[in-house]
Amino acid sequence: MTEDPQDPGDFFALPPFNPEAALVQLKRALRDLRSLAERGSTFSFEGQEVLTLEAGADQLIARLAKRPARSPEWETRICRSAADVRKLQDDLKRRLLQWQDD
């Protein structure tokens, strides 16, 4: 099968997911929230660890606490695209608002 020079092919394909770049962007966005304290790849809310982030080869792994506690119940999220990272960020913002109200 020969390629048609008129066929755009993968021209409109999204760039591959870069977990390292996504980690840097996510950390920057989380710093803007002001209610989280950052220590390396760990974020805490009112002294309680609520989020850990780790960049893998082709994914971003986030452990998110269901609620702040000394020994929180963790929920693991695997982000394999920018959309997954946005969902994680939106969910964390929603939880922070809920935690601040409690």
Secondary structure as the mmCIF struct_conf table of DSSP 4:
data_model
#
loop_
_struct_conf.conf_type_id
_struct_conf.id
_struct_conf.beg_label_comp_id
_struct_conf.beg_label_asym_id
_struct_conf.beg_label_seq_id
_struct_conf.end_label_comp_id
_struct_conf.end_label_asym_id
_struct_conf.end_label_seq_id
HELX_LH_PP_P HELX_LH_PP_P1 THR A 2 ASP A 4
TURN_TY1_P TURN_TY1_P1 PRO A 5 GLN A 6
TURN_TY1_P TURN_TY1_P2 GLY A 9 PHE A 12
HELX_LH_PP_P HELX_LH_PP_P2 ALA A 13 PHE A 17
HELX_RH_AL_P HELX_RH_AL_P1 PRO A 19 ARG A 31
TURN_TY1_P TURN_TY1_P3 ASP A 32 LEU A 33
BEND BEND1 ARG A 34 SER A 35
STRN STRN1 LEU A 36 ARG A 39
TURN_TY1_P TURN_TY1_P4 GLY A 40 SER A 41
STRN STRN2 THR A 42 PHE A 45
TURN_TY1_P TURN_TY1_P5 GLU A 46 GLY A 47
STRN STRN3 GLN A 48 ALA A 55
BEND BEND2 ALA A 57 ASP A 58
STRN STRN4 LEU A 60 ALA A 65
BEND BEND3 LYS A 66 ARG A 67
BEND BEND4 ARG A 70 SER A 71
HELX_LH_PP_P HELX_LH_PP_P3 PRO A 72 GLU A 73
STRN STRN5 TRP A 74 CYS A 79
BEND BEND5 SER A 81 SER A 81
HELX_RH_AL_P HELX_RH_AL_P2 ALA A 82 ASP A 101
#
